[in-house]
Amino acid sequence: MTRIAVIGAGITGVTTASSLMDRGYEVTLFDRNRYAAMQTSFANGGQLSASNAETWNRWSTVFKGMKWMMTRGAPLLVNPKPSWHKYSWMAEFVASIPQYRANTVETTRMAIAARGLLREKAERHGFDFDCEDRGILHIYTNKAEFDHATEVNKLLAEGGLDRRAVAPDEVRQIEPALSGDFYGGYYTESDFTGDIHRYTTGLAKSIERGGAVLRFGTDVAALNVDQNEVRLTWSRNNESQTETFDAIVVCAGVESRAIAARLGDRVNVYPVKGYSITVRLDDEESQRAAPWISLLDDEAKVVTSRLGKDRFRIAGTAEFNGCNLDIRDDRIRPLVKWCERFFPSVSTEHAIPWAGLRPMMPNMMPKVGQGVRDRVFYNTGHGHLGWTLSAVTAEMVAETVAKSRTVNGSNGASVGAPATLRAQEAM
């Protein structure tokens, strides 16, 4: 039996482990936390949104970042403190602007493919993740943002997405709980939402029952790769052990850059911090006043999802501040104020704050595929679309592993694997 080590038990790591097991591989999943989905996959915005597939590589993003640099509550915040990694990453971000159109179209295609795969996994493994299949509504309060959305819609359509414009009165028909004045909106009926943490932990428990080994609460102390095997040394408390594997897949979020460097690869992810609040809907009035339709406010860069009867998730902002997980009041307050502006009857007395680090590549495309060594693979760098793209990139990397093992004469077999998907090597 071919043995594969997967590093990282967030949404990408757990879906990757599942897809590898579908192909008959023996999988061991490593994570430094005691449970799955305890970092970036803990409390994100909840959207599975092909309609949010637009990459950020535009000059307007650069100019907004410069404009907002000294505004503490701005949707995009850059700490001006010098950092070689940060500024070199930004230089690569700017260099990727010519690929904005092609990457947006390709991301849309991947997101559409991912939606069906993600549902299939949940149904096959038999767990619930507070899925709300009601579409996603983008709202606009001014003409400029709406006009840009109209241009973006052409790229989304090229990628195969059906997203339609709606007038202000239809915005309120789609989501009657909304308060305020709107210029218009765009509605994507095929998008949906769900609890990323519940999904990831549900899938992790299922694959463990199916034979996966979950080594949680462990640190990967050493990695050695040669032409015959991968030797991985892990430690937990006072215990240390070295195991051998036939291949390794790195799905370690913002830690992927450091791990890749140890393996001879350059995976230039930067930790872009995002914030969320989970509003507890403890009273009947708040439950009635909170929306069931998932929303995306493009101007404020805020997304929402309803997670069952008694939870309302609001997420947003992007902060370039290194590996910093401090929860700042000046970044949380705009999310609370946004809720109070558009849903004034929802009580925000119990709003639970959270911050997570999105692993983002400069060109906004995930790093999926083989490294410089035959036995090393990556599925990381999804940025703000990890939840949306995870199911398809898991299939892409698992298929790449399978092809590599076949070339190298492995006894790994394809067992019940879904249909082939085209893998894209994104540097």
DALIN-V886365 format. One record per residue. N is the residue number from 0. RES is the residue in one small letter. NEAR is the number of other ideal C-beta (glycine too) atoms within 12 Angstrom. D_CENTER is the distance of its C-alpha to the mean C-alpha in Angstrom with 2 decimals. Layout:
n | res | near | d_center
N | RES | NEAR | D_CENTER
N | RES | NEAR | D_CENTER
//
This chain:
n | res | near | d_center
0 | m | 20 | 31.10
1 | t | 33 | 28.46
2 | r | 32 | 26.46
3 | i | 48 | 22.87
4 | a | 48 | 21.19
5 | v | 50 | 17.41
6 | i | 46 | 16.37
7 | g | 49 | 13.47
8 | a | 46 | 12.95
9 | g | 50 | 9.39
10 | i | 53 | 7.62
11 | t | 59 | 8.01
12 | g | 55 | 11.43
13 | v | 52 | 12.73
14 | t | 53 | 12.04
15 | t | 55 | 13.55
16 | a | 49 | 16.41
17 | s | 52 | 17.04
18 | s | 49 | 17.29
19 | l | 49 | 19.58
20 | m | 43 | 21.70
21 | d | 36 | 22.08
22 | r | 36 | 23.80
23 | g | 27 | 26.18
24 | y | 44 | 24.89
25 | e | 30 | 25.42
26 | v | 44 | 22.22
27 | t | 39 | 22.06
28 | l | 49 | 18.81
29 | f | 43 | 18.96
30 | d | 39 | 17.34
31 | r | 28 | 19.07
32 | n | 31 | 18.37
33 | r | 17 | 20.65
34 | y | 23 | 18.06
35 | a | 43 | 14.71
36 | a | 39 | 11.56
37 | m | 29 | 13.50
38 | q | 38 | 11.42
39 | t | 50 | 7.88
40 | s | 43 | 7.43
41 | f | 36 | 10.69
42 | a | 35 | 10.89
43 | n | 48 | 8.13
44 | g | 46 | 9.52
45 | g | 43 | 9.44
46 | q | 46 | 9.43
47 | l | 48 | 9.10
48 | s | 44 | 10.35
49 | a | 42 | 11.98
50 | s | 45 | 14.08
51 | n | 45 | 11.61
52 | a | 47 | 11.41
53 | e | 40 | 13.88
54 | t | 39 | 13.34
55 | w | 39 | 14.70
56 | n | 30 | 17.47
57 | r | 26 | 20.44
58 | w | 16 | 23.52
59 | s | 21 | 23.13
60 | t | 28 | 19.93
61 | v | 23 | 22.08
62 | f | 13 | 24.97
63 | k | 21 | 23.06
64 | g | 30 | 21.73
65 | m | 19 | 25.36
66 | k | 16 | 26.68
67 | w | 25 | 24.44
68 | m | 20 | 24.83
69 | m | 13 | 27.47
70 | t | 18 | 26.18
71 | r | 21 | 24.68
72 | g | 25 | 23.03
73 | a | 25 | 21.70
74 | p | 31 | 18.21
75 | l | 34 | 17.86
76 | l | 32 | 19.65
77 | v | 34 | 20.70
78 | n | 27 | 22.82
79 | p | 16 | 25.76
80 | k | 14 | 26.73
81 | p | 12 | 27.25
82 | s | 19 | 24.80
83 | w | 13 | 25.16
84 | h | 25 | 21.53
85 | k | 28 | 20.39
86 | y | 20 | 23.09
87 | s | 18 | 22.97
88 | w | 32 | 19.22
89 | m | 30 | 20.15
90 | a | 17 | 23.00
91 | e | 25 | 20.82
92 | f | 36 | 18.59
93 | v | 24 | 21.89
94 | a | 18 | 23.10
95 | s | 31 | 20.24
96 | i | 25 | 21.29
97 | p | 15 | 23.53
98 | q | 26 | 20.64
99 | y | 30 | 18.94
100 | r | 24 | 20.41
101 | a | 23 | 19.91
102 | n | 33 | 16.27
103 | t | 37 | 15.55
104 | v | 28 | 17.58
105 | e | 36 | 16.02
106 | t | 46 | 12.40
107 | t | 40 | 14.00
108 | r | 29 | 15.71
109 | m | 41 | 12.84
110 | a | 45 | 11.00
111 | i | 34 | 14.42
112 | a | 36 | 15.02
113 | a | 41 | 11.88
114 | r | 38 | 13.01
115 | g | 23 | 16.28
116 | l | 33 | 15.18
117 | l | 45 | 12.94
118 | r | 23 | 15.98
119 | e | 26 | 18.33
120 | k | 37 | 16.90
121 | a | 31 | 17.16
122 | e | 17 | 20.63
123 | r | 22 | 21.85
124 | h | 30 | 20.90
125 | g | 15 | 22.12
126 | f | 27 | 19.91
127 | d | 19 | 18.99
128 | f | 35 | 15.73
129 | d | 30 | 17.20
130 | c | 29 | 16.28
131 | e | 31 | 17.81
132 | d | 23 | 18.65
133 | r | 27 | 20.05
134 | g | 35 | 18.18
135 | i | 47 | 16.63
136 | l | 45 | 19.20
137 | h | 46 | 18.86
138 | i | 42 | 21.76
139 | y | 33 | 23.91
140 | t | 26 | 26.79
141 | n | 18 | 28.26
142 | k | 15 | 29.30
143 | a | 16 | 27.69
144 | e | 26 | 24.08
145 | f | 27 | 25.07
146 | d | 17 | 26.75
147 | h | 23 | 23.76
148 | a | 35 | 21.70
149 | t | 24 | 24.58
150 | e | 21 | 24.26
151 | v | 37 | 20.52
152 | n | 31 | 21.44
153 | k | 18 | 23.56
154 | l | 30 | 20.72
155 | l | 37 | 18.62
156 | a | 25 | 21.87
157 | e | 22 | 22.44
158 | g | 29 | 19.19
159 | g | 23 | 20.56
160 | l | 37 | 19.11
161 | d | 21 | 21.68
162 | r | 37 | 21.12
163 | r | 25 | 24.36
164 | a | 25 | 25.87
165 | v | 31 | 27.35
166 | a | 18 | 30.20
167 | p | 21 | 30.31
168 | d | 14 | 32.25
169 | e | 21 | 29.80
170 | v | 33 | 26.92
171 | r | 23 | 28.92
172 | q | 17 | 29.81
173 | i | 31 | 26.21
174 | e | 32 | 25.45
175 | p | 18 | 28.84
176 | a | 30 | 27.58
177 | l | 35 | 26.58
178 | s | 23 | 29.13
179 | g | 23 | 29.88
180 | d | 16 | 30.82
181 | f | 32 | 28.60
182 | y | 26 | 29.35
183 | g | 31 | 27.35
184 | g | 39 | 24.01
185 | y | 43 | 22.01
186 | y | 33 | 21.17
187 | t | 43 | 18.96
188 | e | 21 | 20.42
189 | s | 26 | 18.32
190 | d | 42 | 14.92
191 | f | 36 | 14.36
192 | t | 45 | 12.67
193 | g | 43 | 12.47
194 | d | 36 | 12.10
195 | i | 47 | 9.11
196 | h | 37 | 11.64
197 | r | 32 | 14.41
198 | y | 42 | 12.77
199 | t | 49 | 11.89
200 | t | 32 | 15.31
201 | g | 33 | 17.09
202 | l | 48 | 16.08
203 | a | 43 | 16.92
204 | k | 25 | 20.27
205 | s | 29 | 20.99
206 | i | 37 | 20.57
207 | e | 26 | 22.67
208 | r | 17 | 25.31
209 | g | 26 | 25.12
210 | g | 21 | 26.01
211 | a | 35 | 22.99
212 | v | 29 | 23.91
213 | l | 31 | 21.57
214 | r | 35 | 22.60
215 | f | 29 | 20.90
216 | g | 19 | 22.24
217 | t | 29 | 23.06
218 | d | 25 | 22.94
219 | v | 37 | 23.07
220 | a | 21 | 26.30
221 | a | 19 | 27.16
222 | l | 35 | 26.13
223 | n | 24 | 28.82
224 | v | 30 | 28.54
225 | d | 16 | 31.64
226 | q | 11 | 32.77
227 | n | 15 | 33.35
228 | e | 25 | 30.55
229 | v | 35 | 27.75
230 | r | 23 | 29.06
231 | l | 39 | 26.63
232 | t | 24 | 28.14
233 | w | 29 | 26.43
234 | s | 19 | 27.86
235 | r | 20 | 27.72
236 | n | 11 | 30.24
237 | n | 6 | 33.39
238 | e | 14 | 32.47
239 | s | 16 | 31.62
240 | q | 22 | 31.44
241 | t | 19 | 30.94
242 | e | 27 | 29.69
243 | t | 24 | 29.80
244 | f | 41 | 27.32
245 | d | 37 | 27.53
246 | a | 44 | 24.10
247 | i | 49 | 20.98
248 | v | 53 | 17.27
249 | v | 49 | 15.29
250 | c | 54 | 11.70
251 | a | 44 | 12.30
252 | g | 47 | 9.60
253 | v | 38 | 11.88
254 | e | 32 | 14.84
255 | s | 45 | 14.44
256 | r | 32 | 16.65
257 | a | 25 | 19.46
258 | i | 40 | 19.39
259 | a | 37 | 19.47
260 | a | 20 | 22.41
261 | r | 27 | 24.25
262 | l | 35 | 23.88
263 | g | 17 | 25.16
264 | d | 30 | 22.03
265 | r | 25 | 20.49
266 | v | 41 | 16.69
267 | n | 36 | 16.44
268 | v | 46 | 13.14
269 | y | 38 | 13.73
270 | p | 37 | 12.46
271 | v | 43 | 11.70
272 | k | 38 | 12.25
273 | g | 46 | 11.15
274 | y | 44 | 13.37
275 | s | 44 | 13.84
276 | i | 41 | 16.96
277 | t | 36 | 17.68
278 | v | 39 | 21.05
279 | r | 23 | 23.34
280 | l | 32 | 25.39
281 | d | 20 | 28.43
282 | d | 19 | 31.10
283 | e | 14 | 31.88
284 | e | 15 | 32.07
285 | s | 29 | 28.49
286 | q | 24 | 27.34
287 | r | 19 | 29.31
288 | a | 27 | 28.23
289 | a | 42 | 24.43
290 | p | 41 | 22.73
291 | w | 32 | 21.53
292 | i | 39 | 20.09
293 | s | 43 | 16.58
294 | l | 50 | 17.14
295 | l | 44 | 15.80
296 | d | 39 | 18.28
297 | d | 36 | 17.86
298 | e | 25 | 20.58
299 | a | 31 | 19.36
300 | k | 37 | 15.62
301 | v | 38 | 15.22
302 | v | 44 | 13.38
303 | t | 46 | 14.79
304 | s | 45 | 14.81
305 | r | 40 | 17.76
306 | l | 38 | 17.24
307 | g | 24 | 20.65
308 | k | 18 | 23.98
309 | d | 22 | 23.67
310 | r | 34 | 20.22
311 | f | 47 | 18.83
312 | r | 46 | 15.45
313 | i | 49 | 15.42
314 | a | 50 | 12.76
315 | g | 42 | 12.92
316 | t | 43 | 14.38
317 | a | 35 | 13.51
318 | e | 39 | 15.76
319 | f | 34 | 16.90
320 | n | 30 | 18.82
321 | g | 23 | 18.19
322 | c | 28 | 17.10
323 | n | 22 | 18.23
324 | l | 23 | 17.02
325 | d | 19 | 19.96
326 | i | 24 | 19.51
327 | r | 23 | 21.66
328 | d | 18 | 23.69
329 | d | 20 | 23.85
330 | r | 36 | 20.08
331 | i | 33 | 20.06
332 | r | 22 | 23.28
333 | p | 33 | 22.06
334 | l | 43 | 19.61
335 | v | 32 | 22.63
336 | k | 23 | 24.89
337 | w | 40 | 22.68
338 | c | 41 | 22.94
339 | e | 24 | 26.66
340 | r | 23 | 27.18
341 | f | 35 | 25.79
342 | f | 36 | 26.43
343 | p | 19 | 29.51
344 | s | 22 | 30.57
345 | v | 37 | 27.48
346 | s | 25 | 28.37
347 | t | 32 | 26.04
348 | e | 16 | 28.25
349 | h | 20 | 25.69
350 | a | 34 | 22.37
351 | i | 25 | 20.35
352 | p | 30 | 18.48
353 | w | 35 | 15.45
354 | a | 34 | 13.70
355 | g | 40 | 10.76
356 | l | 37 | 10.17
357 | r | 42 | 7.26
358 | p | 47 | 8.45
359 | m | 44 | 9.55
360 | m | 43 | 12.24
361 | p | 36 | 15.20
362 | n | 34 | 15.14
363 | m | 42 | 11.48
364 | m | 41 | 11.45
365 | p | 47 | 9.89
366 | k | 45 | 12.78
367 | v | 42 | 13.76
368 | g | 32 | 17.34
369 | q | 32 | 20.36
370 | g | 36 | 21.39
371 | v | 19 | 24.98
372 | r | 26 | 26.19
373 | d | 27 | 26.67
374 | r | 36 | 25.09
375 | v | 39 | 21.90
376 | f | 51 | 18.59
377 | y | 48 | 15.02
378 | n | 56 | 11.55
379 | t | 48 | 9.44
380 | g | 48 | 8.65
381 | h | 51 | 5.58
382 | g | 46 | 5.87
383 | h | 40 | 5.00
384 | l | 46 | 3.74
385 | g | 53 | 1.67
386 | w | 51 | 3.81
387 | t | 44 | 5.96
388 | l | 48 | 6.75
389 | s | 50 | 6.93
390 | a | 45 | 10.43
391 | v | 47 | 11.86
392 | t | 48 | 11.02
393 | a | 52 | 12.37
394 | e | 39 | 15.43
395 | m | 46 | 15.76
396 | v | 50 | 15.98
397 | a | 47 | 18.10
398 | e | 35 | 20.39
399 | t | 37 | 20.75
400 | v | 49 | 21.76
401 | a | 38 | 24.16
402 | k | 24 | 25.78
403 | s | 31 | 26.23
404 | r | 31 | 27.81
405 | t | 18 | 30.09
406 | v | 14 | 31.28
407 | n | 21 | 32.00
408 | g | 11 | 33.96
409 | s | 25 | 31.68
410 | n | 16 | 32.62
411 | g | 32 | 29.03
412 | a | 19 | 29.20
413 | s | 26 | 26.96
414 | v | 19 | 27.21
415 | g | 16 | 25.89
416 | a | 27 | 23.06
417 | p | 29 | 21.57
418 | a | 16 | 22.63
419 | t | 17 | 22.06
420 | l | 28 | 19.24
421 | r | 18 | 19.71
422 | a | 30 | 17.87
423 | q | 29 | 17.23
424 | e | 25 | 17.85
425 | a | 35 | 15.83
426 | m | 26 | 17.38
//
